[in-house]
């Protein structure tokens, strides 16, 4: 469907040019760094988690248009999710990147990256911020358990 592919291409370019969530948060709950040594993409992500929900996401880094657009899409779509919902979105995005059929509900603009699955060398680019998010959420849960918060 050429029309849909063109629309997705424009959406990816829009997120690359006008990155949502780029920058830093005041007093983030958890921060994480990830890199893709194959292509040199690097990302620093910060999360504000309040009452078991992702309140805000920020990111900085360097990388290709796919990795930067993916981080923007994630930063726009994740706030408001519970930690469990965020884990679910990360997993569904990972499945989509590996060509699996998914329920794309709640992936928001990130669904535009589904075509990246056709290009194995670019999958890690699209997954970089999502992998960082998974690590951050695991760190948050571990810290909460250690502090007796139970979230």
ABEGO torsion letter per residue (X at the ends): XAAAAAAAAAAAAAAAABBBGBEBBBGBABBBBBBBAAAGBBBBBBBBBBGGBBABBBBBEBEBAAAAAAAAAAAAAABGBBAAAAAAAAAAAAAAAAGBBBBABGAEAAAAAAAAAABAAAAAAAAAAAAAAAAAAAAAAAAAAAAGAGX
